[in-house]
Amino acid sequence: MTPSPRPVVTAFDWVPEFARGLVRDLRVRWAFEEAGRPYDTQLLGAMQPRPEDYLAWQPFDQVPAFADGEIRFFESGAILLYLGEQHDELLPSQPQERWNAISWLFAALNSVEPSIGPLISYDVFHADKPWAQEARKPAAEFVQRRLSRVNDALAGKDWLAGRFSIADIAMITVLNNLRHTAMLADFPELAAYKRRGEQRTAYRRALEAQLADFQADPPLTPAGD
């Protein structure tokens, strides 16, 4: 019998140094590593136009997109949920634990990650603007309120849903976006939680795989651009 082709995750072949380890395909790679399941990557140029048919797969022209046989879809949270449905290591089967994990998966991507986006914009893309520091203050306060709620939820627990799950993959990779700040130092439960996640062998393998797919130098801009 011919073996089924491996699932495919799209990723970038180069990003600037500050973004390495933050691109969202890391979440999917981590889930595959936790499940002990092989996968392939399809590398795309972050600084170049994507193939014309890519928008039919990923309407927002981002990564990751995902294919498993004839099933093709996008969004890192949806991919994590799909893999969680297939692997008990990623999503508990007991109903309450299962829905706790799914709730925290959505919370990481809908309640925590969007709050961090403006902060990154001020710190990375507009740091040289005279108005950035003042604009940053309310954004940082909002992030701190979100972090406080997650920190409190972790009190006495190693993982958000009782045992490790896709919720933790999502939340820890979201928290990675604050690595250019010292904000987690004010939240000891959260800081310890992030360290636990990053110490997992599967996380380290996923990160190494992502970094290995990046070429050293930025791709050449096509002539005429």
Phi and psi restraints in degrees (value plus and minus 20) as a CYANA .aco file:
   2 THR   PHI     -91.7   -51.7
   2 THR   PSI     107.2   147.2
   3 PRO   PHI     -85.4   -45.4
   3 PRO   PSI     127.6   167.6
   4 SER   PHI     -87.4   -47.4
   4 SER   PSI     124.7   164.7
   5 PRO   PHI     -84.2   -44.2
   5 PRO   PSI     131.6   171.6
   6 ARG   PHI     -94.7   -54.7
   6 ARG   PSI     132.9   172.9
   7 PRO   PHI     -79.3   -39.3
   7 PRO   PSI     132.3   172.3
   8 VAL   PHI    -140.3  -100.3
   8 VAL   PSI     114.2   154.2
   9 VAL   PHI    -140.0  -100.0
   9 VAL   PSI     110.9   150.9
  10 THR   PHI    -103.8   -63.8
  10 THR   PSI     127.6   167.6
  11 ALA   PHI    -173.2  -133.2
  11 ALA   PSI     151.1   191.1
  12 PHE   PHI    -114.6   -74.6
  12 PHE   PSI     130.6   170.6
  13 ASP   PHI    -110.4   -70.4
  13 ASP   PSI     -28.9    11.1
  14 TRP   PHI    -184.7  -144.7
  14 TRP   PSI     118.9   158.9
  15 VAL   PHI    -162.0  -122.0
  15 VAL   PSI     140.3   180.3
  16 PRO   PHI     -79.4   -39.4
  16 PRO   PSI     138.4   178.4
  17 GLU   PHI     -74.3   -34.3
  17 GLU   PSI     -61.5   -21.5
  18 PHE   PHI     -85.0   -45.0
  18 PHE   PSI     -40.3    -0.3
  19 ALA   PHI    -115.8   -75.8
  19 ALA   PSI     -27.1    12.9
  20 ARG   PHI     -91.0   -51.0
  20 ARG   PSI     108.1   148.1
  21 GLY   PHI      72.3   112.3
  21 GLY   PSI     -22.8    17.2
  22 LEU   PHI    -133.1   -93.1
  22 LEU   PSI     -36.0     4.0
  23 VAL   PHI     -85.5   -45.5
  23 VAL   PSI     120.1   160.1
  24 ARG   PHI     -91.9   -51.9
  24 ARG   PSI     -32.2     7.8
  25 ASP   PHI     -83.0   -43.0
  25 ASP   PSI     -38.4     1.6
  26 LEU   PHI     -76.8   -36.8
  26 LEU   PSI     -57.8   -17.8
  27 ARG   PHI     -80.4   -40.4
  27 ARG   PSI     -64.2   -24.2
  28 VAL   PHI     -90.7   -50.7
  28 VAL   PSI     -61.6   -21.6
  29 ARG   PHI     -78.2   -38.2
  29 ARG   PSI     -63.5   -23.5
  30 TRP   PHI     -80.6   -40.6
  30 TRP   PSI     -65.3   -25.3
  31 ALA   PHI     -80.2   -40.2
  31 ALA   PSI     -63.4   -23.4
  32 PHE   PHI     -81.1   -41.1
  32 PHE   PSI     -60.6   -20.6
  33 GLU   PHI     -86.0   -46.0
  33 GLU   PSI     -60.1   -20.1
  34 GLU   PHI     -82.6   -42.6
  34 GLU   PSI     -57.7   -17.7
  35 ALA   PHI    -102.6   -62.6
  35 ALA   PSI     -28.2    11.8
  36 GLY   PHI      45.7    85.7
  36 GLY   PSI      14.9    54.9
  37 ARG   PHI    -134.2   -94.2
  37 ARG   PSI     108.4   148.4
  38 PRO   PHI     -93.3   -53.3
  38 PRO   PSI     135.8   175.8
  39 TYR   PHI    -172.1  -132.1
  39 TYR   PSI     146.0   186.0
  40 ASP   PHI    -137.1   -97.1
  40 ASP   PSI     137.2   177.2
  41 THR   PHI    -135.1   -95.1
  41 THR   PSI     124.4   164.4
  42 GLN   PHI    -131.7   -91.7
  42 GLN   PSI      92.3   132.3
  43 LEU   PHI    -109.9   -69.9
  43 LEU   PSI     117.5   157.5
  44 LEU   PHI    -143.9  -103.9
  44 LEU   PSI     135.9   175.9
  45 GLY   PHI    -103.9   -63.9
  45 GLY   PSI      95.2   135.2
  46 ALA   PHI     -85.1   -45.1
  46 ALA   PSI     -50.3   -10.3
  47 MET   PHI    -119.4   -79.4
  47 MET   PSI     -10.2    29.8
  48 GLN   PHI    -148.9  -108.9
  48 GLN   PSI     137.6   177.6
  49 PRO   PHI     -79.7   -39.7
  49 PRO   PSI     119.4   159.4
  50 ARG   PHI     -94.9   -54.9
  50 ARG   PSI     142.7   182.7
  51 PRO   PHI     -74.5   -34.5
  51 PRO   PSI     128.5   168.5
  52 GLU   PHI     -78.1   -38.1
  52 GLU   PSI     -53.4   -13.4
  53 ASP   PHI    -105.7   -65.7
  53 ASP   PSI     -19.6    20.4
  54 TYR   PHI     -87.9   -47.9
  54 TYR   PSI     -52.8   -12.8
  55 LEU   PHI     -83.6   -43.6
  55 LEU   PSI     -44.2    -4.2
  56 ALA   PHI     -90.6   -50.6
  56 ALA   PSI     -40.2    -0.2
  57 TRP   PHI    -118.8   -78.8
  57 TRP   PSI     -65.8   -25.8
  58 GLN   PHI    -148.7  -108.7
  58 GLN   PSI      75.4   115.4
  59 PRO   PHI     -80.2   -40.2
  59 PRO   PSI     -40.8    -0.8
  60 PHE   PHI    -120.4   -80.4
  60 PHE   PSI     -12.7    27.3
  61 ASP   PHI      45.5    85.5
  61 ASP   PSI       8.6    48.6
  62 GLN   PHI    -134.1   -94.1
  62 GLN   PSI    -196.4  -156.4
  63 VAL   PHI    -145.7  -105.7
  63 VAL   PSI     132.4   172.4
  64 PRO   PHI    -111.6   -71.6
  64 PRO   PSI     132.3   172.3
  65 ALA   PHI    -130.2   -90.2
  65 ALA   PSI     144.4   184.4
  66 PHE   PHI    -162.3  -122.3
  66 PHE   PSI     120.3   160.3
  67 ALA   PHI    -155.6  -115.6
  67 ALA   PSI     113.3   153.3
  68 ASP   PHI    -154.0  -114.0
  68 ASP   PSI      77.0   117.0
  69 GLY   PHI      44.9    84.9
  69 GLY   PSI    -145.8  -105.8
  70 GLU   PHI    -106.7   -66.7
  70 GLU   PSI     -25.9    14.1
  71 ILE   PHI    -106.4   -66.4
  71 ILE   PSI     104.3   144.3
  72 ARG   PHI    -154.2  -114.2
  72 ARG   PSI     107.8   147.8
  73 PHE   PHI    -178.1  -138.1
  73 PHE   PSI    -191.3  -151.3
  74 PHE   PHI    -165.8  -125.8
  74 PHE   PSI     158.5   198.5
  75 GLU   PHI      61.8   101.8
  75 GLU   PSI     102.9   142.9
  76 SER   PHI     -80.3   -40.3
  76 SER   PSI     -57.2   -17.2
  77 GLY   PHI     -85.2   -45.2
  77 GLY   PSI     -61.1   -21.1
  78 ALA   PHI     -85.2   -45.2
  78 ALA   PSI     -58.9   -18.9
  79 ILE   PHI     -86.0   -46.0
  79 ILE   PSI     -62.0   -22.0
  80 LEU   PHI     -80.7   -40.7
  80 LEU   PSI     -62.7   -22.7
  81 LEU   PHI     -85.0   -45.0
  81 LEU   PSI     -60.8   -20.8
  82 TYR   PHI     -79.0   -39.0
  82 TYR   PSI     -66.8   -26.8
  83 LEU   PHI     -89.5   -49.5
  83 LEU   PSI     -55.2   -15.2
  84 GLY   PHI     -82.2   -42.2
  84 GLY   PSI     -56.5   -16.5
  85 GLU   PHI     -83.3   -43.3
  85 GLU   PSI     -45.0    -5.0
  86 GLN   PHI    -116.4   -76.4
  86 GLN   PSI     -38.1     1.9
  87 HIS   PHI    -154.0  -114.0
  87 HIS   PSI      97.0   137.0
  88 ASP   PHI     -83.0   -43.0
  88 ASP   PSI     -43.8    -3.8
  89 GLU   PHI     -82.8   -42.8
  89 GLU   PSI     -40.2    -0.2
  90 LEU   PHI    -126.2   -86.2
  90 LEU   PSI     -40.4    -0.4
  91 LEU   PHI    -169.9  -129.9
  91 LEU   PSI     100.0   140.0
  92 PRO   PHI     -81.9   -41.9
  92 PRO   PSI     133.2   173.2
  93 SER   PHI    -112.8   -72.8
  93 SER   PSI     -44.7    -4.7
  94 GLN   PHI     -83.7   -43.7
  94 GLN   PSI     109.8   149.8
  95 PRO   PHI     -74.6   -34.6
  95 PRO   PSI     -67.9   -27.9
  96 GLN   PHI     -85.9   -45.9
  96 GLN   PSI     -64.5   -24.5
  97 GLU   PHI     -83.3   -43.3
  97 GLU   PSI     -58.9   -18.9
  98 ARG   PHI     -80.8   -40.8
  98 ARG   PSI     -68.1   -28.1
  99 TRP   PHI     -95.5   -55.5
  99 TRP   PSI     -46.5    -6.5
 100 ASN   PHI     -81.5   -41.5
 100 ASN   PSI     -64.6   -24.6
 101 ALA   PHI     -84.6   -44.6
 101 ALA   PSI     -63.3   -23.3
 102 ILE   PHI     -85.4   -45.4
 102 ILE   PSI     -60.2   -20.2
 103 SER   PHI     -80.8   -40.8
 103 SER   PSI     -64.1   -24.1
 104 TRP   PHI     -92.0   -52.0
 104 TRP   PSI     -49.5    -9.5
 105 LEU   PHI     -79.0   -39.0
 105 LEU   PSI     -69.6   -29.6
 106 PHE   PHI     -86.0   -46.0
 106 PHE   PSI     -57.5   -17.5
 107 ALA   PHI     -83.1   -43.1
 107 ALA   PSI     -61.1   -21.1
 108 ALA   PHI     -79.2   -39.2
 108 ALA   PSI     -62.3   -22.3
 109 LEU   PHI    -109.4   -69.4
 109 LEU   PSI     -43.6    -3.6
 110 ASN   PHI    -127.2   -87.2
 110 ASN   PSI     -48.5    -8.5
 111 SER   PHI    -126.6   -86.6
 111 SER   PSI     -53.8   -13.8
 112 VAL   PHI    -118.0   -78.0
 112 VAL   PSI     -73.1   -33.1
 113 GLU   PHI     -78.4   -38.4
 113 GLU   PSI     -64.6   -24.6
 114 PRO   PHI     -82.8   -42.8
 114 PRO   PSI     -46.6    -6.6
 115 SER   PHI     -91.0   -51.0
 115 SER   PSI     -46.1    -6.1
 116 ILE   PHI    -102.1   -62.1
 116 ILE   PSI     -46.7    -6.7
 117 GLY   PHI     -73.4   -33.4
 117 GLY   PSI     -70.1   -30.1
 118 PRO   PHI     -80.9   -40.9
 118 PRO   PSI     -55.7   -15.7
 119 LEU   PHI     -83.1   -43.1
 119 LEU   PSI     -63.3   -23.3
 120 ILE   PHI     -81.5   -41.5
 120 ILE   PSI     -60.4   -20.4
 121 SER   PHI     -79.5   -39.5
 121 SER   PSI     -65.3   -25.3
 122 TYR   PHI     -89.4   -49.4
 122 TYR   PSI     -59.6   -19.6
 123 ASP   PHI     -99.3   -59.3
 123 ASP   PSI     -53.4   -13.4
 124 VAL   PHI    -125.7   -85.7
 124 VAL   PSI     -68.5   -28.5
 125 PHE   PHI    -114.3   -74.3
 125 PHE   PSI     -40.1    -0.1
 126 HIS   PHI    -148.1  -108.1
 126 HIS   PSI       0.4    40.4
 127 ALA   PHI     -80.2   -40.2
 127 ALA   PSI     -46.7    -6.7
 128 ASP   PHI    -108.2   -68.2
 128 ASP   PSI     -20.8    19.2
 129 LYS   PHI    -103.0   -63.0
 129 LYS   PSI     120.9   160.9
 130 PRO   PHI     -84.6   -44.6
 130 PRO   PSI     -42.5    -2.5
 131 TRP   PHI    -112.1   -72.1
 131 TRP   PSI     -28.0    12.0
 132 ALA   PHI     -84.9   -44.9
 132 ALA   PSI     -63.0   -23.0
 133 GLN   PHI     -83.4   -43.4
 133 GLN   PSI     -60.9   -20.9
 134 GLU   PHI     -89.1   -49.1
 134 GLU   PSI     -61.2   -21.2
 135 ALA   PHI     -86.4   -46.4
 135 ALA   PSI     -48.0    -8.0
 136 ARG   PHI     -87.8   -47.8
 136 ARG   PSI     -50.8   -10.8
 137 LYS   PHI     -77.9   -37.9
 137 LYS   PSI     -73.3   -33.3
 138 PRO   PHI     -85.6   -45.6
 138 PRO   PSI     -52.0   -12.0
 139 ALA   PHI     -84.2   -44.2
 139 ALA   PSI     -63.1   -23.1
 140 ALA   PHI     -85.7   -45.7
 140 ALA   PSI     -59.2   -19.2
 141 GLU   PHI     -83.4   -43.4
 141 GLU   PSI     -58.1   -18.1
 142 PHE   PHI     -86.4   -46.4
 142 PHE   PSI     -63.2   -23.2
 143 VAL   PHI     -80.1   -40.1
 143 VAL   PSI     -63.3   -23.3
 144 GLN   PHI     -80.6   -40.6
 144 GLN   PSI     -57.6   -17.6
 145 ARG   PHI     -85.8   -45.8
 145 ARG   PSI     -60.5   -20.5
 146 ARG   PHI     -84.6   -44.6
 146 ARG   PSI     -65.8   -25.8
 147 LEU   PHI     -81.3   -41.3
 147 LEU   PSI     -57.3   -17.3
 148 SER   PHI     -81.3   -41.3
 148 SER   PSI     -59.8   -19.8
 149 ARG   PHI     -87.6   -47.6
 149 ARG   PSI     -60.4   -20.4
 150 VAL   PHI     -88.9   -48.9
 150 VAL   PSI     -61.0   -21.0
 151 ASN   PHI     -77.2   -37.2
 151 ASN   PSI     -65.1   -25.1
 152 ASP   PHI     -85.5   -45.5
 152 ASP   PSI     -57.6   -17.6
 153 ALA   PHI     -86.4   -46.4
 153 ALA   PSI     -44.8    -4.8
 154 LEU   PHI    -106.7   -66.7
 154 LEU   PSI     -25.6    14.4
 155 ALA   PHI     -72.9   -32.9
 155 ALA   PSI     100.2   140.2
 156 GLY   PHI      57.6    97.6
 156 GLY   PSI     -13.5    26.5
 157 LYS   PHI    -145.3  -105.3
 157 LYS   PSI     127.7   167.7
 158 ASP   PHI    -100.7   -60.7
 158 ASP   PSI     -55.8   -15.8
 159 TRP   PHI    -154.1  -114.1
 159 TRP   PSI     139.4   179.4
 160 LEU   PHI     -84.8   -44.8
 160 LEU   PSI     -58.1   -18.1
 161 ALA   PHI    -127.6   -87.6
 161 ALA   PSI       0.9    40.9
 162 GLY   PHI      82.6   122.6
 162 GLY   PSI     -77.4   -37.4
 163 ARG   PHI    -142.5  -102.5
 163 ARG   PSI     146.0   186.0
 164 PHE   PHI     -77.8   -37.8
 164 PHE   PSI     119.5   159.5
 165 SER   PHI    -175.9  -135.9
 165 SER   PSI    -198.8  -158.8
 166 ILE   PHI     -80.3   -40.3
 166 ILE   PSI     -43.7    -3.7
 167 ALA   PHI     -81.0   -41.0
 167 ALA   PSI     -60.3   -20.3
 168 ASP   PHI     -92.9   -52.9
 168 ASP   PSI     -55.7   -15.7
 169 ILE   PHI     -79.4   -39.4
 169 ILE   PSI     -66.6   -26.6
 170 ALA   PHI     -84.9   -44.9
 170 ALA   PSI     -69.4   -29.4
 171 MET   PHI     -86.1   -46.1
 171 MET   PSI     -63.1   -23.1
 172 ILE   PHI     -88.0   -48.0
 172 ILE   PSI     -58.5   -18.5
 173 THR   PHI     -90.6   -50.6
 173 THR   PSI     -49.7    -9.7
 174 VAL   PHI     -85.6   -45.6
 174 VAL   PSI     -65.7   -25.7
 175 LEU   PHI     -83.1   -43.1
 175 LEU   PSI     -45.4    -5.4
 176 ASN   PHI     -77.3   -37.3
 176 ASN   PSI     -45.8    -5.8
 177 ASN   PHI     -87.4   -47.4
 177 ASN   PSI     -31.1     8.9
 178 LEU   PHI    -119.1   -79.1
 178 LEU   PSI      -8.6    31.4
 179 ARG   PHI     -86.0   -46.0
 179 ARG   PSI     -39.3     0.7
 180 HIS   PHI    -102.8   -62.8
 180 HIS   PSI     -21.1    18.9
 181 THR   PHI    -138.1   -98.1
 181 THR   PSI     155.8   195.8
 182 ALA   PHI    -130.0   -90.0
 182 ALA   PSI       2.2    42.2
 183 MET   PHI     -84.0   -44.0
 183 MET   PSI     -54.5   -14.5
 184 LEU   PHI     -88.7   -48.7
 184 LEU   PSI     -37.6     2.4
 185 ALA   PHI     -81.5   -41.5
 185 ALA   PSI     -42.9    -2.9
 186 ASP   PHI    -104.2   -64.2
 186 ASP   PSI     -23.2    16.8
 187 PHE   PHI    -151.6  -111.6
 187 PHE   PSI      65.0   105.0
 188 PRO   PHI     -81.7   -41.7
 188 PRO   PSI     -58.2   -18.2
 189 GLU   PHI     -83.3   -43.3
 189 GLU   PSI     -61.6   -21.6
 190 LEU   PHI     -90.1   -50.1
 190 LEU   PSI     -61.0   -21.0
 191 ALA   PHI     -83.3   -43.3
 191 ALA   PSI     -62.4   -22.4
 192 ALA   PHI     -86.2   -46.2
 192 ALA   PSI     -58.1   -18.1
 193 TYR   PHI     -81.1   -41.1
 193 TYR   PSI     -66.8   -26.8
 194 LYS   PHI     -82.1   -42.1
 194 LYS   PSI     -61.7   -21.7
 195 ARG   PHI     -82.0   -42.0
 195 ARG   PSI     -61.6   -21.6
 196 ARG   PHI     -78.9   -38.9
 196 ARG   PSI     -63.9   -23.9
 197 GLY   PHI     -83.6   -43.6
 197 GLY   PSI     -64.3   -24.3
 198 GLU   PHI     -92.0   -52.0
 198 GLU   PSI     -35.8     4.2
 199 GLN   PHI    -105.4   -65.4
 199 GLN   PSI     -29.7    10.3
 200 ARG   PHI     -88.8   -48.8
 200 ARG   PSI     118.6   158.6
 201 THR   PHI     -77.6   -37.6
 201 THR   PSI     -60.1   -20.1
 202 ALA   PHI     -83.8   -43.8
 202 ALA   PSI     -58.1   -18.1
 203 TYR   PHI     -84.0   -44.0
 203 TYR   PSI     -65.5   -25.5
 204 ARG   PHI     -82.5   -42.5
 204 ARG   PSI     -59.6   -19.6
 205 ARG   PHI     -85.3   -45.3
 205 ARG   PSI     -62.0   -22.0
 206 ALA   PHI     -83.4   -43.4
 206 ALA   PSI     -63.4   -23.4
 207 LEU   PHI     -84.9   -44.9
 207 LEU   PSI     -63.7   -23.7
 208 GLU   PHI     -80.2   -40.2
 208 GLU   PSI     -59.5   -19.5
 209 ALA   PHI     -86.3   -46.3
 209 ALA   PSI     -61.6   -21.6
 210 GLN   PHI     -84.3   -44.3
 210 GLN   PSI     -66.9   -26.9
 211 LEU   PHI     -82.8   -42.8
 211 LEU   PSI     -55.6   -15.6
 212 ALA   PHI     -87.4   -47.4
 212 ALA   PSI     -45.4    -5.4
 213 ASP   PHI    -100.3   -60.3
 213 ASP   PSI     -33.1     6.9
 214 PHE   PHI    -102.4   -62.4
 214 PHE   PSI     109.0   149.0
 215 GLN   PHI     -94.6   -54.6
 215 GLN   PSI     136.6   176.6
 216 ALA   PHI     -88.3   -48.3
 216 ALA   PSI     -59.1   -19.1
 217 ASP   PHI    -132.1   -92.1
 217 ASP   PSI     130.5   170.5
 218 PRO   PHI     -81.6   -41.6
 218 PRO   PSI     125.5   165.5
 219 PRO   PHI     -86.1   -46.1
 219 PRO   PSI     131.5   171.5
 220 LEU   PHI     -89.0   -49.0
 220 LEU   PSI     118.0   158.0
 221 THR   PHI     -93.6   -53.6
 221 THR   PSI     111.2   151.2
 222 PRO   PHI     -75.7   -35.7
 222 PRO   PSI     123.6   163.6
 223 ALA   PHI     -77.3   -37.3
 223 ALA   PSI     116.5   156.5
 224 GLY   PHI      77.1   117.1
 224 GLY   PSI     -31.8     8.2
